[in-house]
Amino acid sequence: MAANNLSGGVPGAPSAEDIRSGDRRALARAITLIESERQDHKELAQALLEKLLPYTGNAVRIGISGAPGVGKSTFIEAFGLHLTAIGKRLAVLAVDPSSALGGGSILGDKTRMERLARQPEVFIRPSPAAGATGGVARRTREAMLACEAAGFDVVLIETVGVGQSEAAVAGLVDLFALLVQPGGGDDLQGIKRGVMELADLIIVTKADGDLAALARLTEADYISAVALTRGHGKRPRPQVVSCSAAEERGMDEVWRAIETYRRALDEAGELARKRADQAVEWMWREVEASVMAALRDEAAMAALAKRLEAEVAAGRKTPTAAAARMLAAFRAAAQEKSG
């Protein structure tokens, strides 16, 4: 059966039993349902996730990010093939950039990872970012839970690697891996401090051919940089490895580094705490998104928002005062409805 099963349209809810049995078509339908913005589909999706929740949490959750051109797709394919070779089942949730003009999504993963997509132990699901904060599809977390319930051992989330995407992915996974290309000291200085602080694993790609020697130097530079960083509580110090995805070398070292990091996290009691904190953070993101949606959907609130926007733009009202007015009107409307 093909690894990518993207059903057309939005289906009804598949059964939790079908998903737990590893039925890829059911899993694809479930994720399509999860991503739907229709209210009835949202209710079906949440009911399904409630049934699946007890069977989640057993996968290794990995985030992959890196600047465009670093070779994320090539790395994921080589790494995924290594995982299947050692008996792992892999789900890849690839968040694609949405078109700035038409809103369409460049869902090219079947061609980007053709060999990996043919593996029976692999499920690849591209999802449009569609304006979601940080380049991560809003329902990526729920899609990840569905994949775990379907019995996948590793769930890998690939992000577009721009803006705030690194922080968004780090808030979903056990381990955040940053891919970097071979480069000199100037390139190292150019790496954003925040990204370095988020990284649990730094992977130097393209360590082959003419770039092999430079890759070794880059690896040494990052090892030195990591040694100077302060620890984050009980969080293990980030590791640095290099690999060649083109030659499929170094993938075993990457997997060992991931296992070592996650084991250390688990033994320190940090894995359970980290996941609990992430779940609570996601709850508040949902609250914020739901409140914003309610503000936009209410006709009276939308009209008020336009008037306040005009006043703020004209300099007649401060943004803070306008926001307070919006919240006061929202509370009044909520009280009127409840009363």
C-alpha positions, 0 to 999 in steps of 0.5 A: 500500500502507498505510504501517502494516502491523502483522501479527497474532500473531508470525510466522516470520522473513521473509527478509532479501531481502524486507526489503531489497527494501522489502517493508513486510509483511516489515519489519512481520513482522520487527519483530514477531519482534524484539519477541517475548519467546519464546526461539525467536523471539529466536533467529530475530530475531537470526539475521535481524539478523545478515544485515541488519547489513551493510546498516544505518547509511545512514539519518539517525537522529533522536530526537524528544522533548518534554513532553506537549502540545508537539505531537510528533505534529503536528510529525512529520506535517508534518515527514514530509510535507516529507521525502517531498516532497523525495524521502526515505523515512521510518520512524517508530518511535513508542514508546507509553506502556503502560497502568499497569493492564492493560499495554496500549498506546495504539497510536494513531499511524494516527489521530494521523498519518493523512495521513503514514500514507497516504504510500507512502514512509513506514512507521510502527510503534508499539511499546509501551514495556512498562516498558522503561527510559526509555520506549523499547521494549527492541527499538527499536534492532533495529527501527531497524536493520531499517528501515535495511536496508529502505532508509529514508533517515530513521529517526525515533524518537518517545518518550513524553517522560517520565522518563528517555526523553530519555537513552534516545533520545539513546543511539540516534540521531545527533541528539536534537531537543527540542520546546518550546512558546512560553513566557516566561523562567520556562518556560525556567528550568523546563527540566531542565538534563539535557535541555538538555545532551542536545539537539542541536536545539531546536525551538520549536513552534506559531510561528503565530497569537497565539503567533507573537511569543511563539515568536520571543521563546522562540527568542531565549531558547533561543539565548541559553541555548545560547550559555552552554552548554559544548561537548562535545568535537567535538560541534557547538553545538546549534541553535535553530529555530522552526516551525509544524506546523499551517501546515507552515512552517519544516520546511525550516529544521528539515531544514537544521539537521539536515543541517548538524549531522550533516555537522559531526559526520561531518566531525569524525569524531564520527558514527562514534565516536558510533555505535560507543559507542552500540552498545557501550553497548547491548550492556551494557544487553542484558547487564544485562537478560539477567542480571536475566532469568536471576535472575528465571527461576531458581526457586532464585534467585527463592526466594532473592530473596524471602527477601532482599527480606523481610530488607531490608524488615525492616531485618535486612540492608542492600541492599548485602549482599543484592545481594552474596548474590544475586550470589554465589549466581548465580555458584555456580549458574553454576559448577555448571552449567558444571562 
